Amino acid sequence: MLDSTIGICAGADPLVIDEIDELMPSEVLREENSDIITSGDVLQWFLYATHVSLRNRFIYIETPKAACSTMKRMLQRLEVDDPEWRRSSYLHDRKCSPLLTPLQVPSFRRLRQDSCIKKFCVIRSPYTRVLSAYFDKICTHQPQRHIVAEILGRTKSQQGDEITFYDFVTAVATQRPEEMDPHWRPQKLLLYVPEFHYDLMLRVETLDADIELLGHLLGCDLRPFYSRIQRGRTDSPLKLPEYYRDDGVFRLVSRIYQDDIELVRSHLPKGEDLDPRDSR
């Protein structure tokens, strides 16, 4: 559970918050919309993944497997104004982050509606992202592997058997989007698109250049605070042609992430395509 990762900063009154329907985009909590998450676990994820800075006037919503570690370290360093600042604890532990959760501000709704508060996120090719999740969480025997093995009907004695990429995406295809692990849950769902308006969507594939755009948006020089984190890197972009050689895998991933593909394509330069079968 994520409860233990969400802390209230000193002096904050947890009672001085918006109602739940003001914290999150309205469609996310609309019960009659069966395609949108309504569970408390998802609210916990929203609180965990939403990073607020009153000092630098921004809201950043993270996407797992889309440079979230790099982004959080950069934004935490910016918040404390120290390019060399290093956390003594786990980077993803919200209790120790200088960035706030929506529960730690008087009115998250007003921040969402304030044009002076800049909202941004990072998106990634769904083909690369789900392959990276496979390498990072399934091939390295993380807890998510056991869940996937159960979906595939593996017995306890078969838990250690190989799970191919095709096996993995076949298991993912049986899950409702809200049931998926955040590392491969659709980005549109994680980012509450289109309910949540963003001033800028950065791309993992062009992050070095996009950081310059983000600096202009925030009115500051981010370069002293920015460097890529290599931990968890899987080099999945280099392996795309190999793992998408099977048209069945390509079609299955394209179906699961159809909305994400459309989202990312809308941010591609003219002439650039997402087809993972092309040589890189």
C-alpha positions as a LaTeX table, in Angstrom:
\begin{tabular}{lrrr}
\hline
Residue & $x$ (\AA) & $y$ (\AA) & $z$ (\AA) \\
\hline
Met1 & 0.00 & 0.00 & 0.00 \\
Leu2 & 1.04 & 3.57 & $-0.61$ \\
Asp3 & $-0.30$ & 5.00 & 2.65 \\
Ser4 & 3.09 & 4.86 & 4.37 \\
Thr5 & 4.75 & 6.88 & 1.62 \\
Ile6 & 2.44 & 9.88 & 2.03 \\
Gly7 & 3.25 & 12.20 & 4.89 \\
Ile8 & 1.87 & 15.52 & 6.13 \\
Cys9 & 4.51 & 18.22 & 6.44 \\
Ala10 & 5.10 & 19.95 & 9.74 \\
Gly11 & 2.51 & 22.63 & 10.41 \\
Ala12 & 0.07 & 21.44 & 7.75 \\
Asp13 & $-3.50$ & 20.88 & 8.82 \\
Pro14 & $-4.80$ & 17.69 & 7.14 \\
Leu15 & $-8.35$ & 18.95 & 7.72 \\
Val16 & $-7.84$ & 22.08 & 5.64 \\
Ile17 & $-8.24$ & 20.38 & 2.28 \\
Asp18 & $-10.67$ & 20.37 & $-0.60$ \\
Glu19 & $-13.41$ & 17.79 & $-0.82$ \\
Ile20 & $-12.34$ & 14.67 & $-2.72$ \\
Asp21 & $-14.25$ & 15.71 & $-5.82$ \\
Glu22 & $-12.25$ & 18.94 & $-5.78$ \\
Leu23 & $-8.91$ & 17.17 & $-5.35$ \\
Met24 & $-9.25$ & 15.01 & $-8.42$ \\
Pro25 & $-10.68$ & 15.69 & $-11.89$ \\
Ser26 & $-14.44$ & 15.11 & $-11.74$ \\
Glu27 & $-14.52$ & 12.31 & $-14.31$ \\
Val28 & $-12.07$ & 10.27 & $-12.26$ \\
Leu29 & $-14.54$ & 9.91 & $-9.41$ \\
Arg30 & $-17.74$ & 9.67 & $-11.40$ \\
Glu31 & $-19.20$ & 6.31 & $-10.37$ \\
Glu32 & $-21.33$ & 5.80 & $-13.44$ \\
Asn33 & $-18.22$ & 5.92 & $-15.65$ \\
Ser34 & $-17.05$ & 2.32 & $-15.38$ \\
Asp35 & $-13.93$ & 3.00 & $-17.44$ \\
Ile36 & $-12.54$ & 5.47 & $-14.91$ \\
Ile37 & $-10.91$ & 4.51 & $-11.62$ \\
Thr38 & $-13.01$ & 5.17 & $-8.52$ \\
Ser39 & $-11.22$ & 3.20 & $-5.79$ \\
Gly40 & $-9.46$ & 4.59 & $-2.74$ \\
Asp41 & $-6.23$ & 2.93 & $-3.91$ \\
Val42 & $-6.27$ & 5.16 & $-6.96$ \\
Leu43 & $-6.78$ & 8.23 & $-4.82$ \\
Gln44 & $-3.71$ & 7.12 & $-2.88$ \\
Trp45 & $-1.81$ & 6.87 & $-6.16$ \\
Phe46 & $-2.99$ & 10.33 & $-7.18$ \\
Leu47 & $-1.71$ & 11.77 & $-3.90$ \\
Tyr48 & 1.58 & 9.92 & $-4.28$ \\
Ala49 & 2.17 & 10.85 & $-7.92$ \\
Thr50 & 1.20 & 14.53 & $-7.72$ \\
His51 & 4.03 & 16.88 & $-6.77$ \\
Val52 & 3.26 & 20.48 & $-5.88$ \\
Ser53 & 5.61 & 23.42 & $-5.41$ \\
Leu54 & 4.20 & 26.65 & $-4.01$ \\
Arg55 & 7.65 & 28.22 & $-4.11$ \\
Asn56 & 8.25 & 27.52 & $-7.80$ \\
Arg57 & 4.56 & 27.47 & $-8.71$ \\
Phe58 & 4.09 & 24.17 & $-10.46$ \\
Ile59 & 2.24 & 20.86 & $-10.38$ \\
Tyr60 & 4.03 & 17.81 & $-11.76$ \\
Ile61 & 2.22 & 14.47 & $-12.13$ \\
Glu62 & 4.60 & 11.57 & $-12.59$ \\
Thr63 & 4.37 & 8.59 & $-14.91$ \\
Pro64 & 6.29 & 5.46 & $-13.86$ \\
Lys65 & 8.77 & 4.32 & $-16.52$ \\
Ala66 & 8.78 & 7.83 & $-17.99$ \\
Ala67 & 11.86 & 9.42 & $-16.39$ \\
Cys68 & 10.05 & 9.91 & $-13.08$ \\
Ser69 & 13.20 & 9.37 & $-10.98$ \\
Thr70 & 15.13 & 11.91 & $-13.03$ \\
Met71 & 12.29 & 14.41 & $-12.84$ \\
Lys72 & 11.75 & 14.04 & $-9.10$ \\
Arg73 & 15.40 & 14.44 & $-8.25$ \\
Met74 & 15.66 & 17.54 & $-10.44$ \\
Leu75 & 12.51 & 19.13 & $-9.02$ \\
Gln76 & 13.46 & 18.31 & $-5.43$ \\
Arg77 & 16.85 & 19.94 & $-5.97$ \\
Leu78 & 15.16 & 22.96 & $-7.50$ \\
Glu79 & 12.82 & 23.20 & $-4.52$ \\
Val80 & 15.70 & 23.35 & $-2.02$ \\
Asp81 & 17.83 & 25.39 & $-4.46$ \\
Asp82 & 20.77 & 23.03 & $-4.22$ \\
Pro83 & 22.07 & 21.30 & $-7.40$ \\
Glu84 & 24.10 & 18.85 & $-5.32$ \\
Trp85 & 21.36 & 17.95 & $-2.83$ \\
Arg86 & 21.08 & 14.21 & $-2.27$ \\
Arg87 & 18.44 & 12.42 & $-0.31$ \\
Ser88 & 19.68 & 10.17 & 2.46 \\
Ser89 & 16.49 & 8.13 & 2.06 \\
Tyr90 & 14.66 & 6.54 & $-0.86$ \\
Leu91 & 14.05 & 9.03 & $-3.66$ \\
His92 & 10.43 & 7.95 & $-4.02$ \\
Asp93 & 9.55 & 8.30 & $-0.32$ \\
Arg94 & 7.04 & 11.17 & $-0.24$ \\
Lys95 & 7.46 & 11.70 & 3.50 \\
Cys96 & 10.94 & 13.05 & 2.88 \\
Ser97 & 10.27 & 15.01 & $-0.29$ \\
Pro98 & 10.34 & 18.83 & $-0.16$ \\
Leu99 & 7.53 & 18.78 & $-2.75$ \\
Leu100 & 3.97 & 18.77 & $-1.45$ \\
Thr101 & 1.05 & 16.43 & $-2.05$ \\
Pro102 & $-2.45$ & 17.78 & $-2.84$ \\
Leu103 & $-3.35$ & 17.18 & 0.82 \\
Gln104 & $-0.68$ & 19.63 & 1.95 \\
Val105 & $-2.05$ & 22.72 & 0.22 \\
Pro106 & $-5.12$ & 24.72 & 1.26 \\
Ser107 & $-6.96$ & 24.28 & $-2.06$ \\
Phe108 & $-5.70$ & 22.01 & $-4.79$ \\
Arg109 & $-8.66$ & 23.00 & $-6.98$ \\
Arg110 & $-7.58$ & 26.64 & $-6.93$ \\
Leu111 & $-4.04$ & 25.63 & $-7.85$ \\
Arg112 & $-5.36$ & 23.58 & $-10.78$ \\
Gln113 & $-7.36$ & 26.57 & $-12.00$ \\
Asp114 & $-4.61$ & 29.14 & $-11.44$ \\
Ser115 & $-2.91$ & 29.89 & $-14.78$ \\
Cys116 & 0.19 & 31.06 & $-12.90$ \\
Ile117 & 0.67 & 27.53 & $-11.53$ \\
Lys118 & 2.28 & 25.60 & $-14.35$ \\
Lys119 & 1.23 & 21.99 & $-14.89$ \\
Phe120 & 3.44 & 19.48 & $-16.66$ \\
Cys121 & 4.15 & 15.79 & $-17.06$ \\
Val122 & 6.36 & 13.42 & $-19.06$ \\
Ile123 & 5.02 & 10.97 & $-21.63$ \\
Arg124 & 6.71 & 8.12 & $-23.47$ \\
Ser125 & 6.09 & 5.84 & $-26.43$ \\
Pro126 & 3.78 & 3.10 & $-25.09$ \\
Tyr127 & 5.74 & 0.48 & $-27.02$ \\
Thr128 & 8.98 & 1.43 & $-25.28$ \\
Arg129 & 7.38 & 2.01 & $-21.88$ \\
Val130 & 5.70 & $-1.39$ & $-21.60$ \\
Leu131 & 8.88 & $-3.12$ & $-22.79$ \\
Ser132 & 10.87 & $-1.21$ & $-20.16$ \\
Ala133 & 8.35 & $-2.29$ & $-17.51$ \\
Tyr134 & 8.80 & $-5.89$ & $-18.63$ \\
Phe135 & 12.59 & $-5.73$ & $-18.30$ \\
Asp136 & 12.51 & $-3.82$ & $-15.01$ \\
Lys137 & 9.69 & $-5.60$ & $-13.16$ \\
Ile138 & 9.30 & $-9.03$ & $-14.74$ \\
Cys139 & 12.77 & $-10.08$ & $-15.86$ \\
Thr140 & 14.33 & $-8.99$ & $-12.56$ \\
His141 & 11.85 & $-11.00$ & $-10.45$ \\
Gln142 & 10.20 & $-8.04$ & $-8.77$ \\
Pro143 & 6.89 & $-8.61$ & $-6.88$ \\
Gln144 & 4.93 & $-7.72$ & $-10.02$ \\
Arg145 & 6.24 & $-10.91$ & $-11.64$ \\
His146 & 4.25 & $-13.09$ & $-9.23$ \\
Ile147 & 1.03 & $-11.25$ & $-10.09$ \\
Val148 & 1.64 & $-11.74$ & $-13.81$ \\
Ala149 & 2.48 & $-15.42$ & $-13.25$ \\
Glu150 & $-0.82$ & $-15.90$ & $-11.43$ \\
Ile151 & $-2.72$ & $-14.22$ & $-14.26$ \\
Leu152 & $-1.03$ & $-16.64$ & $-16.65$ \\
Gly153 & $-2.23$ & $-19.56$ & $-14.50$ \\
Arg154 & 1.24 & $-20.58$ & $-13.36$ \\
Thr155 & 1.35 & $-22.89$ & $-10.37$ \\
Lys156 & 3.66 & $-22.24$ & $-7.44$ \\
Ser157 & 6.19 & $-24.67$ & $-8.86$ \\
Gln158 & 6.09 & $-22.78$ & $-12.18$ \\
Gln159 & 6.67 & $-19.34$ & $-10.67$ \\
Gly160 & 10.33 & $-19.42$ & $-11.71$ \\
Asp161 & 9.61 & $-20.37$ & $-15.33$ \\
Glu162 & 10.41 & $-17.83$ & $-18.01$ \\
Ile163 & 7.78 & $-15.19$ & $-18.74$ \\
Thr164 & 8.30 & $-14.01$ & $-22.29$ \\
Phe165 & 7.33 & $-10.54$ & $-23.46$ \\
Tyr166 & 4.42 & $-12.11$ & $-25.33$ \\
Asp167 & 3.32 & $-13.84$ & $-22.11$ \\
Phe168 & 3.54 & $-10.52$ & $-20.28$ \\
Val169 & 1.46 & $-8.47$ & $-22.70$ \\
Thr170 & $-1.05$ & $-11.32$ & $-22.95$ \\
Ala171 & $-1.50$ & $-11.10$ & $-19.17$ \\
Val172 & $-1.72$ & $-7.30$ & $-19.26$ \\
Ala173 & $-4.41$ & $-7.57$ & $-21.96$ \\
Thr174 & $-6.67$ & $-9.43$ & $-19.50$ \\
Gln175 & $-6.49$ & $-6.64$ & $-16.91$ \\
Arg176 & $-8.80$ & $-3.67$ & $-16.66$ \\
Pro177 & $-6.72$ & $-0.47$ & $-16.92$ \\
Glu178 & $-7.44$ & 0.44 & $-13.30$ \\
Glu179 & $-6.18$ & $-2.98$ & $-12.19$ \\
Met180 & $-2.84$ & $-2.63$ & $-13.94$ \\
Asp181 & 0.33 & $-1.92$ & $-12.04$ \\
Pro182 & 1.21 & 1.80 & $-12.44$ \\
His183 & 4.40 & 0.85 & $-14.27$ \\
Trp184 & 2.33 & $-0.30$ & $-17.23$ \\
Arg185 & $-1.03$ & 1.35 & $-16.56$ \\
Pro186 & $-2.07$ & 3.55 & $-19.52$ \\
Gln187 & $-0.59$ & 7.02 & $-19.34$ \\
Lys188 & $-3.87$ & 8.77 & $-20.13$ \\
Leu189 & $-5.34$ & 7.19 & $-17.02$ \\
Leu190 & $-2.34$ & 8.01 & $-14.84$ \\
Leu191 & $-2.33$ & 11.62 & $-16.06$ \\
Tyr192 & $-6.13$ & 12.16 & $-16.02$ \\
Val193 & $-6.18$ & 13.25 & $-19.66$ \\
Pro194 & $-8.15$ & 15.17 & $-20.83$ \\
Glu195 & $-9.67$ & 16.23 & $-17.49$ \\
Phe196 & $-6.39$ & 17.65 & $-16.23$ \\
His197 & $-5.00$ & 20.45 & $-18.38$ \\
Tyr198 & $-1.23$ & 20.54 & $-18.90$ \\
Asp199 & 0.83 & 23.51 & $-19.98$ \\
Leu200 & 3.58 & 21.19 & $-21.18$ \\
Met201 & 3.99 & 17.49 & $-21.89$ \\
Leu202 & 7.64 & 16.56 & $-22.09$ \\
Arg203 & 8.77 & 13.41 & $-23.88$ \\
Val204 & 11.27 & 10.88 & $-22.58$ \\
Glu205 & 12.70 & 10.55 & $-26.08$ \\
Thr206 & 13.56 & 14.27 & $-26.23$ \\
Leu207 & 13.93 & 14.97 & $-22.51$ \\
Asp208 & 17.29 & 16.76 & $-22.69$ \\
Ala209 & 15.85 & 19.35 & $-25.07$ \\
Asp210 & 12.46 & 19.46 & $-23.38$ \\
Ile211 & 14.05 & 20.38 & $-20.04$ \\
Glu212 & 14.99 & 23.67 & $-21.70$ \\
Leu213 & 11.33 & 24.22 & $-22.59$ \\
Leu214 & 10.31 & 23.43 & $-19.02$ \\
Gly215 & 12.85 & 25.94 & $-17.72$ \\
His216 & 11.31 & 28.63 & $-19.91$ \\
Leu217 & 7.85 & 27.67 & $-18.67$ \\
Leu218 & 8.92 & 27.91 & $-15.01$ \\
Gly219 & 11.09 & 30.96 & $-15.58$ \\
Cys220 & 14.29 & 29.37 & $-14.26$ \\
Asp221 & 17.44 & 27.62 & $-15.44$ \\
Leu222 & 17.00 & 23.91 & $-14.75$ \\
Arg223 & 20.32 & 22.80 & $-16.19$ \\
Pro224 & 22.26 & 22.94 & $-12.88$ \\
Phe225 & 19.67 & 20.64 & $-11.28$ \\
Tyr226 & 19.25 & 18.18 & $-14.16$ \\
Ser227 & 21.02 & 14.92 & $-14.87$ \\
Arg228 & 19.71 & 11.58 & $-16.05$ \\
Ile229 & 19.39 & 8.81 & $-13.46$ \\
Gln230 & 20.67 & 5.55 & $-14.88$ \\
Arg231 & 19.27 & 3.23 & $-12.18$ \\
Gly232 & 16.48 & 1.16 & $-13.65$ \\
Arg233 & 17.58 & 1.90 & $-17.20$ \\
Thr234 & 16.75 & $-1.01$ & $-19.48$ \\
Asp235 & 17.88 & 0.30 & $-22.91$ \\
Ser236 & 14.48 & $-0.77$ & $-24.21$ \\
Pro237 & 14.57 & 1.64 & $-27.21$ \\
Leu238 & 17.50 & $-0.33$ & $-28.64$ \\
Lys239 & 15.59 & $-3.61$ & $-28.31$ \\
Leu240 & 12.31 & $-2.56$ & $-29.92$ \\
Pro241 & 12.78 & $-4.26$ & $-33.32$ \\
Glu242 & 13.74 & $-7.55$ & $-31.66$ \\
Tyr243 & 10.79 & $-7.70$ & $-29.28$ \\
Tyr244 & 8.20 & $-6.37$ & $-31.72$ \\
Arg245 & 9.27 & $-8.65$ & $-34.58$ \\
Asp246 & 6.18 & $-10.74$ & $-33.82$ \\
Asp247 & 3.19 & $-8.98$ & $-35.39$ \\
Gly248 & 0.96 & $-10.55$ & $-32.74$ \\
Val249 & 2.83 & $-8.72$ & $-29.98$ \\
Phe250 & 2.70 & $-5.48$ & $-31.94$ \\
Arg251 & $-1.05$ & $-5.73$ & $-32.53$ \\
Leu252 & $-1.75$ & $-6.65$ & $-28.91$ \\
Val253 & 0.25 & $-3.76$ & $-27.47$ \\
Ser254 & $-1.30$ & $-1.41$ & $-30.04$ \\
Arg255 & $-4.76$ & $-2.45$ & $-28.90$ \\
Ile256 & $-4.04$ & $-2.18$ & $-25.17$ \\
Tyr257 & $-2.46$ & 1.25 & $-25.49$ \\
Gln258 & $-4.47$ & 2.71 & $-28.37$ \\
Asp259 & $-5.33$ & 5.88 & $-26.44$ \\
Asp260 & $-1.73$ & 6.37 & $-25.30$ \\
Ile261 & $-0.49$ & 5.94 & $-28.85$ \\
Glu262 & $-2.83$ & 8.68 & $-30.01$ \\
Leu263 & $-1.73$ & 10.92 & $-27.13$ \\
Val264 & 1.98 & 10.54 & $-27.87$ \\
Arg265 & 1.49 & 10.83 & $-31.63$ \\
Ser266 & $-0.17$ & 14.20 & $-31.10$ \\
His267 & 3.14 & 15.43 & $-29.66$ \\
Leu268 & 5.44 & 14.00 & $-32.34$ \\
Pro269 & 7.26 & 16.21 & $-34.84$ \\
Lys270 & 5.99 & 15.95 & $-38.39$ \\
Gly271 & 7.34 & 12.85 & $-40.09$ \\
Glu272 & 8.20 & 10.97 & $-36.89$ \\
Asp273 & 6.41 & 7.70 & $-36.20$ \\
Leu274 & 6.02 & 5.37 & $-33.22$ \\
Asp275 & 6.20 & 2.04 & $-35.08$ \\
Pro276 & 8.61 & $-0.04$ & $-32.95$ \\
Arg277 & 9.35 & $-2.39$ & $-35.84$ \\
Asp278 & 11.36 & 0.26 & $-37.65$ \\
Ser279 & 15.13 & 0.04 & $-37.30$ \\
Arg280 & 16.57 & 2.43 & $-34.76$ \\
\hline
\end{tabular}
